[in-house]
Amino acid sequence: MVSESIGFFGRVDIWFNNAGVGGGRGGIEVREAADWDRIASINARSAFLCLKAQVAQLRVQGGGGSILFNASVLGSVGLPGTMIYGASKASVIAMARAAAAELGPDGIRVNTVSPSITRTPMTAPWFEGKGPDADANPLAGITPLRRAAEPREVAGAALFLVSDLASYVTGHDLRVDGGLSAN
């Protein structure tokens, strides 16, 4: 991915790692080691591998740059049935913080954006035939703003974190969660 990006653009100073898989829902007793392996591999291991390749490229370019990961509020807030997914996203948040401390002297900023329930293809089954407000969808109703996020709202936070407006922000987890973590 990194070499293809460099081949196409010549240089990349901003990386947004926005890949992942949902964890499904289910309590501790029904989850299997295979669930852990699949979810952690996609959500956490892939983030590490991207970070490693992106840092190498930024160093070749002379340092500087911004790396952003899409994590989840569930990496910081526990909800029943979300243990494996939440653990995988907590891993991404912890990795980004450690990387920010390590890479800061090279001018490389590393942050995470952590949305709560957002209307995306991954969450579409939760919204089929329903509106975004709390009355139409109980998952949206757990946030104080009483609705799900729209992708553009998460994108705006991501854009801020990689922009020069956030040039002194690194190691930060920006929750875009409609106030869920305030509960």
Order of alpha helices (4+ residues) and beta strands (2+ residues): alpha-beta-alpha-alpha-beta-alpha-beta-alpha-alpha-beta
